[in-house]
Amino acid sequence: MDAQRETLRSLFDAVADSYDQVGVDFFQPIANGLVGELDPQPGERALDLGCGRGAALLPIARAVGPTGSVVGGDLSPVMVAQATALAAEEDLTQVEVLAMDAQEPDLGSVAGDGFDLLSASLVLFFLPDPGEALARWRTLARRGGRVGVATFGPPDPTWNSIDALFAPYLPPQLLDARTSGVAGPFESSSGVEGLFTEAGWRDARSTETAVPVRFEGPDHWYRFTMSTGQRGFWGLTPEDKRAGIREAATRIIEDAAAPDGSVTFSQGVRYTLARNP
């Protein structure tokens, strides 16, 4: 595993115990929207790439039912263990979760004769080469099979001003729309659709929406950032700069806060779907 992937694996191993568990409705509503767009049917066979703790994996499993099957894959072994445990709690015996690199998924015999649908919620922009990954994913889809991904749409101006505090310390690959939604192929629906088309998928189309994300206040926002991939931003920031960034973010949040001290950001989300010829 190269250095970038090892960094990602370590990051998500580190956040797994608090990931999506700090009282912020973020990952689940975004994943629910993706599952709704994909519309999984009873009996279908599905693959969820970068499944995390199962935000999309588990709703897909419920939809395909016991006559279907779902394979989940994640780079983080800790996430794999958590998703497996959550599926077992619901007695979703049609679910299998594997340690897997979404950039180069190797399913071996588990791939069978392919999948009816593939999903990836907030994953594609993390990958070293998203276009190449999409081409590899297409080899796992049955003819006529469909794929759906969730990526970030236009950023909330207030949230964007907080993200900008980290910008001087981030490497170039984290300064395009992989994280900001304002540059590169992830800047627009046409850009993301182009990645699919170039990878051999057909009929790529996108739907844009927004998800409200509420924090009780600056401390809640900080706990959230430390429980997600944004924890990596803090790790890339020099230690002597972190307190200043937190103070500046606190001021931004307080200026945007409601009378009760809470702040609600609008997170733009883009769902892009395509089919295998």
N, C-alpha and C positions, 0 to 999 in steps of 0.2 A: 504494500500500500504506500502510495507516495505521500509526501509531507502534507499536502493540502487535505487529502482524504483522512489521514491520521488526525489532523487537527480537528476536522469536523466530527470524526468519531469520538474523540476525547471530549469535545465540547458537549455533544448531546448525551454522552454518558454522564457528564457532570450535572446537566440540568434535568435529567430524566425524573428524579425523585420529586421535583417541584413543577415540572413542565405541565402547563394547562391546569394547575391546581392552586392558583393563588387568588381565585375569585374574580377573574377577568374573563368575560365571554369574548373570546377571540378565535381560537383555533376551531372550536366546534361549530359555531355558526358559519364560518367560512367553508369548512368541510361539508356541512349539511347542504350548502348551496351547490357545491360541486356534485354531490351525490344526486341531488334533485335534477341537475342538468343531464347527468349521465343516465338517469332513470333505469337502474338495474332491475332485471326481471327475474321472477322465480326460475330456478334451474340454470341460470347463467354461471359461467366460470369467470372469475375476476382476479386481477392482480393489482394490489395497491402498493405503489413504490414510495419509499420514504414514509412508511406508515406511522412512525412515532408510536404513541400510546393507543392509536386506533381511531382517531377522530373521523376518518373516512372509512376505514376498514370495517369497523363494527356496524355502522349503518348499512354498508353494502352487504355485509353478511346477513343482516336481518332481512334485507330486501330479496336476496337470491334464495333465502330459505334453506331448509335441509336438503332439498333436491339440487341445490347449487353448491359451489365451492369458492372459497376465497383464499388466495395466498397473499400474505403481507410480507414486505421486506424492508429492513432498515439497517443502516450502517452501524448503528449503536446496539451492541448486545444487550445493554440494560433496557433500552426501549423495546427490543424484541421480547425480553422476559416480561415486561410490564404488559405489553399488548397480548401476549399469550395468556397471562393470568386474567386479564379483563375478559377475554373471549371465553375462558373457562368458567368465570363467574356467571356468565349468561348462558352457559351450556351451548355455545355456538361451536358444535363439533365439526362444522364445515369449514372452519378456519385453521390455517396453518401459517405460522409466522417464522421467517427465516432471517438470519443475518445475511445481508445482501447489499451490494453497492449499486445504487440506482444508476450510476454512470455506465456500469458494465454488468448488468444483472446476469448472473449465472445460476439458472434454476435446475440444470441437469434434467433428470427424468420428471421432475415436478412440472416442467413446462408442458408436458404432454403434447397434445395436438394444438395448443395455443389457447388464447383467452378471448372471451367475448368482449370484455372491456378491461381497460387499464386506467388507473387513476393515480394522480400525484398531487397532493394538496400542499402548496407552498414549499415545493421541493426543487423544481426545475432550475430556478435561478441560483441554487447552491452548487450546481454541478460544474465541474471544470469545463466541459464542452457540451452545452445543452443540445445543440443541433445533432451532434454525434449520438448522444444519449437517445434522442427521439428516433433516430434511425435504428438503433439497437432495439428499442422498445417495439418497433413495428414488426420485427422478426418474431416477436412473441404473441402477436395478435392473429387471430383467425381472419380469413378473408371476410371483409365486411365488418370486422370487429371495430370497436370505437375506443377512443382514448380521450381523457379529459384531464386538464390541469387547472389548478388555481394559482394565479400569480397576483402581484400587487398592482392595483390601478393607481390613478392620480392620488398623490399624498394629501393629507390634511395639512393646511398651511402651518398650524401650530405644532403638530407632530413633526412636520418637516423641519421646523426651526430647531427642534430638539435634536433630531438626527444630524443636523448640520454641525452641531457642537463636536461630533466625533470625526467629521470629515477630514480635518488636517492629519489625522493619525491612521487613516485607513489605506490599505494598498489599493492600487488602481482597479483591480477586479471587483472591489466592493463599492466603487464609486459610480457604477452605471446603475441601470434600473434593476439589477439583481436585488438591490436593497432600497433604492430611492424611488423607482418608478418614473424617473425623469430623463433617462438617456439610454442608448443602446437598444437592442431588439425588444427589451421588456418595457420600453417607453410607451408603446401603443399596441392596440389590438392587431393592426396590420403587421407590426414587427414580430409579434409572437406567432401569428398565423403563418408568416413567412418561414419561421423555423420549422413548422410542421410540414409545409409544402416542400421545402428543400429536402426534408428527410423522407419524402415519399408518401406522406399521408395525403388524403384528399378531403375536399369539402370542409376545410378548416373555417370555423366561425367562432366569434367571441361574444360574450355577454358581459357587460360591465354593471356593477352595482356598488353599494357602499354598506359597510357594517359599522354600527355605532360601538365604540369601545370606551367603557366607562372606568375611570379610576377614582377611588375615594379621595385621593390627594397625591402629593409628590412621593411620599413613602411607598404608597401602593404601586405607583408607576415604577419606582426603583425595584421593588420586589419582582414585578413582572419582567422587567428587562433582564434581571439576573436569573430568571427561570426559562428564558427563551434563547434563540440563537443570537440575540443582541448581546448576550453575555460575552460573546467573542469580541464585540466592539470595545468593551471595557478592558479586556485582556490585551488589546492592541494599543490601548491608550497608555502613555507613560504614567507611572504610578503617581508622580507629583502633579499630574494634571487632573486626576480623577475627581478630587474633591471640588475643584473649580467647575468641572462640567456638571456635577450633581447640583451644586449651588445655582448655576445658571439655569439648569432644567427646572429646578424648583421655582425660580422666579417666573419662568415662562408659564408653568402650570398654574401657579397662583394667580397670575394676571388673567388667565383664561377661565378660572374656576367659577362655578355657580355659587350662589349664596351659601350652600351647605359645604363648600370646600371641594366638591367633586369636580372633575373635568371629563367631558365626553368628546373624544376625537371621532372623526369619520374616516374609517379606513377603506380606501378604494380597493375593490377586488375585481379581478378579471377571470372569467371562466372561458377557456378555449377548448373546443372539442373538434375532433376530426375522425375520419374513418380510414381503415385499411382497404385499399382497392380490392 
